[in-house]
Amino acid sequence: MIPDYQTCMLPLLKYAGDNNEHKFSDAVDYLSNKFNLTQEERKELLPSKTQDVIRGLTQAVFINPYVIFSPTLGIISKKKYYC
């Protein structure tokens, strides 16, 4: 079963929280494997038919500008805060 946004948030933040840069596609694969998604679930499209659901969920979590940033196209990393 494809998880909802809230269920995806913590695993993806932990994935990005290791202070390394990650490919967006690797994050999608990580989430798919974490929730044991079948090939059919991985290919299920959003209602707009523009991308698959799991990629859309991953993108929605990583769009949050207060937590994650993208130093270059297709790369994600945890935002570092300095006090």
C-alpha positions in Angstrom: 0.0 0.0 0.0 1.3 3.4 -0.9 1.9 5.5 2.2 0.4 9.0 2.7 2.4 12.2 3.0 2.7 12.1 6.9 3.9 8.5 6.8 6.6 9.4 4.3 7.9 12.5 6.1 10.0 11.0 8.9 11.7 8.2 6.9 12.7 10.7 4.2 14.0 13.3 6.7 16.1 10.6 8.4 17.4 9.5 5.0 18.4 13.1 4.2 19.6 13.8 7.7 23.0 12.1 7.4 24.5 15.3 6.1 25.3 13.8 2.8 23.9 14.8 -0.6 21.6 12.2 -2.2 20.2 11.9 -5.7 16.4 12.5 -5.8 15.9 9.2 -7.6 17.8 7.3 -4.8 15.4 8.9 -2.3 12.4 7.6 -4.4 14.0 4.1 -4.4 14.7 4.3 -0.7 11.1 5.2 0.1 9.8 2.5 -2.3 11.9 -0.1 -0.7 11.2 1.1 2.9 7.4 0.5 2.3 7.9 -2.7 0.2 6.0 -1.3 -2.7 5.1 -3.6 -5.5 6.0 -2.8 -9.1 2.4 -1.9 -9.8 2.4 0.5 -6.8 5.7 2.1 -7.9 4.2 2.8 -11.4 0.8 4.1 -10.1 0.2 7.6 -11.5 -1.1 10.7 -9.8 -4.6 11.8 -11.0 -2.8 14.4 -13.2 -1.0 11.5 -15.0 2.3 13.6 -14.9 4.3 11.4 -12.5 4.0 8.4 -10.3 2.6 8.7 -6.8 5.7 7.7 -4.9 7.8 10.3 -6.8 5.2 12.9 -6.1 5.2 12.1 -2.4 9.0 12.3 -2.2 9.0 15.6 -4.1 6.3 17.0 -1.8 8.4 16.2 1.3 11.6 17.6 -0.2 10.1 20.8 -1.4 9.9 22.0 2.2 12.4 24.9 2.1 12.9 25.0 5.9 14.2 21.4 6.1 15.7 20.3 2.8 17.6 22.1 0.0 18.8 21.2 -3.4 22.4 22.4 -4.0 22.1 21.3 -7.6 19.4 19.9 -9.8 18.3 16.4 -8.8 20.4 16.5 -5.6 18.9 16.8 -2.1 20.4 17.4 1.3 19.4 18.4 4.8 19.5 22.1 5.4 22.1 23.1 7.9 21.2 25.7 10.5 23.8 27.8 12.2 23.1 29.6 15.5 
